[in-house]
Amino acid sequence: MTTQNRTASADIQEALRASAEQGAGSTTRQVHYRFEKVGDVDVFYREAGDPAAPTVLLLHGFAASSYMWRDVIEALAHEYHVVAPDLPAFGFTRSPPRGQYEYTFANLTKTIAQFTDQLKLDRYAIAVHDYGAPVGWRLAVANPAKITAIISQNGNAYEEGLSKGWEPIKMYWEVPSKANRDALDDFPTPASIKWQYLEGVSDTSAVAPDAYTLEGAQISQPGMADIQLDLLLDYATNVEKYPEFQDYFREYQPPLLAVWGKHDPFFLPPGAEAWKRDIPEADIRFYDTGHFALETHGDVIIPVIREFLNERIRRN
């Protein structure tokens, strides 16, 4: 064989090897859509990546589902084991009707904690948004050794993060009367959900209609509006626990990245900045968008998330 032929053969072998490696990578990035039976709840979840890799647990908020993490899952799956469940009363998770399941944040956390146990997720980073945040904080307080890092996309833990938009909700917390509940009837509606996705966004054409349309259909299911008003009432327990969550941040100093839509109508930038009091090395970043920052700024936020995880988890 001539030198030229040997070189060509080596090039072919290298190309085949690279192709095989690329094929293996694409296999690990394949997203799987599964259910896990947790008590009376069939938890739907998206899973991708090698289970032997570091795990990232993605917890969505209102009004969303694991669908909100779709681009994050794809970006992380070649290096991480990524698991994104739908909370009870959200997405494709099948949970009992009101009265047969306690729709409180304590019980949502109990379900997700059992879900992680059944999937044998012993250690994981949490990425949280909105309602997913207090679920994540409760998981962390209960088992701090399991949490390797925290990413918050507009997931609050400080009272200064609560905007004036919470005032009618606070009235409902203080006096949970029918009148105060009825005053919030427009909260669990498709129109309100669409508003949440678009409010604070300078170019609304950047927001795909898929997510808010899906969530609007979900909120329109029989009994769902009452469940969401129950959860809204119970959100007061999360605010009561803010000092406990902050104690956890101070004591354990988890690596923390906050990627925040600074025009969020519910959670203000001071709520993100407050982490610096408890975790001086927290990485706090703001973006010119609203509550669902990943919907408009995923192209700049996702590389920041990946870099944060690579620096704070994979190097350890």
Buried (B, 14 or more C-beta within 10 A) or exposed (E): EEEEEEEEEEEEEEEEEEEEEEEEEEEBBEBEEEBBEBBEBBBBBBBBBBEEBBBBBBBBBBBBBBBBBBBBBBBBBBBBBBBBBBBBBBBBBBBBEBEEBBBBBBBBBBBBBBBBEEBEBEEBBBBBBBBBBBBBBBBBBEBEEBBBBBBBBBBBBBEEBBBEEBEEBBBBBEEEEEEBBEBBEEBBBBEBBBBBBBBBBEEEEEBEEEBBBBBBEBBEEEEBBBBBBBBBBBBBBBBEBBEEBBEBBEEBEBBBBBBBBBBBBBBBBEBBBBBBEBBEEBBBBBBBBBBBBBBBBBEEBBEBBBEBBBBBBEEE
